[in-house]
């Protein structure tokens, strides 16, 4: 799905998430899929009110991520020339649960992510301030007042790989993840259910 840009429609930003799961997929990928659907819904409301983006914004829901990033890789391979010419950024969404902001991406997007995070409220503060505090604690920074968090380098294992590694498009991945990261107890098991999300991973969503 796309919202066509008004000034440079041939330049685009792509948001993507996978919708396949090993089992029930409550957290992985249900929470990320839900978050991306909410972004699309919000932008759709803005369009109805008369707003239009200057560049095209597109949304993709990948299949077969768990089996080897098949859907996103096939897409990138099939449209390689077009994407390398037109795509200015790919944003991957995967898991959103109660926990810490966990962004990763290419260094050129670090300041951009920090600036946006400063504008997003989280409780009585901002996403940026919570991110700064959690990263300072994780890295055992002595003076957190002067500390600035940075994007983690993206490795592999999610749908950003074909865009970052095959197409060389500026790429980032945005998640909210628990303190144990991917080590949360139900990861890729039969217990990764909606009930787990509602009661443990993210009560109240």
C-alpha positions as CSV (number, residue, x, y, z in Angstrom):
1,X,0.0,0.0,0.0
2,X,1.3,3.5,-0.8
3,X,0.5,7.1,-0.2
4,X,1.8,9.0,-3.3
5,X,4.1,11.9,-2.6
6,X,3.2,15.4,-4.0
7,X,6.7,16.9,-4.6
8,X,9.0,14.0,-5.4
9,X,6.7,11.0,-5.8
10,X,9.4,9.0,-7.4
11,X,11.4,9.0,-4.1
12,X,10.0,6.7,-1.5
13,X,10.2,5.5,2.1
14,X,9.2,1.9,2.8
15,X,8.0,0.5,6.2
16,X,7.9,-3.2,6.5
17,X,7.1,-6.0,8.9
18,X,6.6,-9.8,8.6
19,X,3.3,-11.4,9.4
20,X,4.3,-15.0,9.5
21,X,5.1,-16.8,12.8
22,X,6.5,-20.1,14.0
23,X,3.4,-20.6,16.0
24,X,0.7,-18.2,17.2
25,X,3.0,-15.1,16.9
26,X,1.6,-13.0,19.7
27,X,4.7,-11.0,20.2
28,X,6.6,-12.1,17.1
29,X,5.3,-10.7,14.8
30,X,1.8,-9.8,16.1
31,X,2.9,-6.7,18.1
32,X,5.0,-5.3,15.2
33,X,2.3,-6.0,12.7
34,X,-0.2,-4.2,14.9
35,X,2.1,-1.2,15.3
36,X,2.6,-0.8,11.6
37,X,-1.1,-1.2,10.9
38,X,-1.7,1.7,13.4
39,X,0.9,3.9,11.6
40,X,-0.9,3.2,8.3
41,X,-4.3,4.0,9.9
42,X,-2.9,7.2,11.4
43,X,-1.4,8.4,8.1
44,X,-4.7,7.4,6.3
45,X,-6.6,9.7,8.6
46,X,-4.1,12.5,7.9
47,X,-4.6,12.0,4.1
48,X,-8.4,12.2,4.6
49,X,-7.9,15.6,6.4
50,X,-6.0,16.9,3.3
51,X,-2.3,16.2,4.3
52,X,0.0,14.7,1.7
53,X,3.6,13.7,2.1
54,X,6.3,15.2,-0.2
55,X,7.7,11.7,-0.9
56,X,5.8,8.5,-1.4
57,X,5.3,6.4,1.8
58,X,4.7,2.6,1.3
59,X,3.9,-0.3,3.6
60,X,4.8,-3.9,3.1
61,X,3.8,-7.0,5.0
62,X,6.3,-9.8,4.4
63,X,5.7,-13.5,4.4
64,X,8.1,-16.3,5.2
65,X,10.5,-14.2,7.3
66,X,10.9,-17.0,9.8
67,X,11.9,-19.4,7.0
68,X,14.8,-17.3,5.7
69,X,13.6,-13.7,4.9
70,X,12.0,-15.1,1.8
71,X,9.3,-12.6,1.1
72,X,11.4,-9.4,1.6
73,X,14.3,-10.9,-0.3
74,X,12.2,-11.9,-3.3
75,X,10.7,-8.4,-3.4
76,X,14.2,-6.8,-3.2
77,X,15.6,-9.1,-5.9
78,X,12.6,-8.6,-8.3
79,X,12.7,-4.8,-8.0
80,X,16.4,-4.2,-7.4
81,X,17.0,-1.5,-10.0
82,X,13.8,0.4,-9.1
83,X,14.4,0.3,-5.4
84,X,18.1,1.3,-5.6
85,X,17.0,4.3,-7.7
86,X,13.9,5.4,-5.8
87,X,14.0,4.1,-2.2
88,X,15.6,6.6,0.2
89,X,15.0,4.6,3.4
90,X,13.7,1.2,4.6
91,X,12.3,1.0,8.2
92,X,11.8,-2.5,9.6
93,X,9.3,-3.2,12.4
94,X,9.2,-6.4,14.3
95,X,8.4,-6.6,18.0
96,X,6.7,-4.0,20.3
97,X,6.4,-5.0,24.0
98,X,6.6,-3.3,27.4
99,X,10.3,-2.5,27.7
100,X,13.0,-0.4,26.3
101,X,13.3,1.4,23.0
102,X,15.7,-0.6,20.8
103,X,16.6,1.1,17.5
104,X,19.2,-0.1,15.1
105,X,20.4,1.2,11.8
106,X,23.1,2.8,9.6
107,X,25.1,5.6,11.3
108,X,23.7,8.3,9.0
109,X,20.2,7.9,10.5
110,X,21.3,8.2,14.2
111,X,20.7,11.9,14.6
112,X,17.4,11.6,12.8
113,X,16.2,8.8,15.2
114,X,17.3,10.8,18.2
115,X,15.5,14.0,17.0
116,X,12.3,12.1,16.4
117,X,12.5,10.2,19.7
118,X,12.7,13.6,21.5
119,X,9.3,14.5,20.1
120,X,7.6,11.3,21.1
121,X,6.1,11.2,24.7
122,X,6.5,8.2,26.9
123,X,4.8,8.5,30.3
124,X,6.0,11.7,32.0
125,X,9.0,12.0,29.7
126,X,10.1,11.2,26.2
127,X,11.2,8.1,24.3
128,X,14.6,9.7,23.9
129,X,15.1,10.3,27.7
130,X,14.0,6.7,28.5
131,X,16.3,5.4,25.7
132,X,19.2,7.5,27.0
133,X,18.7,6.3,30.6
134,X,18.4,2.6,29.7
135,X,21.4,2.7,27.4
136,X,23.5,4.6,30.0
137,X,22.7,1.9,32.6
138,X,23.3,-0.9,30.2
139,X,26.7,0.5,29.2
140,X,27.5,1.5,32.8
141,X,28.2,5.1,31.8
142,X,29.5,7.1,34.8
143,X,28.1,10.5,33.7
144,X,24.8,10.0,32.0
145,X,24.1,13.7,31.7
146,X,26.5,14.1,28.7
147,X,25.7,10.7,27.2
148,X,24.0,10.4,23.8
149,X,22.6,7.0,22.8
150,X,23.4,5.6,19.3
151,X,21.8,3.2,16.9
152,X,23.0,-0.3,17.2
153,X,24.6,-1.8,14.1
154,X,22.1,-4.1,12.3
155,X,23.3,-7.7,11.9
156,X,21.0,-10.2,10.2
157,X,18.0,-12.3,10.9
158,X,15.2,-9.8,10.0
159,X,13.7,-8.3,6.9
160,X,16.1,-5.3,6.8
161,X,18.8,-7.6,5.5
162,X,17.9,-7.5,1.7
163,X,17.6,-3.7,1.8
164,X,20.8,-3.1,3.8
165,X,23.0,-5.8,2.5
166,X,21.8,-6.5,-1.1
167,X,20.5,-3.0,-2.1
168,X,22.7,-0.7,0.1
169,X,19.7,1.4,1.0
170,X,19.8,3.4,4.3
171,X,18.0,1.1,6.7
172,X,16.8,1.0,10.3
173,X,14.9,-1.3,12.6
174,X,12.7,0.1,15.4
175,X,11.5,-2.1,18.3
176,X,10.4,-1.9,21.9
177,X,11.8,-5.0,23.6
178,X,11.9,-6.5,27.1
179,X,14.9,-6.4,29.3
180,X,16.0,-9.9,28.1
181,X,15.8,-8.9,24.5
182,X,15.0,-11.9,22.4
183,X,15.5,-14.1,25.4
184,X,11.9,-13.6,26.6
185,X,10.5,-16.9,27.6
186,X,7.9,-17.6,24.9
187,X,10.1,-16.7,21.9
188,X,9.2,-19.0,19.0
189,X,7.2,-21.3,21.1
190,X,3.5,-22.3,21.4
191,X,3.2,-19.9,24.3
192,X,3.7,-16.8,22.2
193,X,0.0,-16.1,22.2
194,X,-2.4,-13.2,22.4
195,X,-2.9,-14.1,26.1
196,X,0.8,-13.8,26.7
197,X,0.9,-10.3,25.2
198,X,-2.2,-9.2,27.1
199,X,-1.1,-10.5,30.5
200,X,2.7,-10.3,30.4
201,X,4.5,-8.9,27.4
202,X,2.4,-5.7,27.0
203,X,-0.6,-5.4,29.3
204,X,-3.0,-2.7,28.0
205,X,-1.0,-2.6,24.8
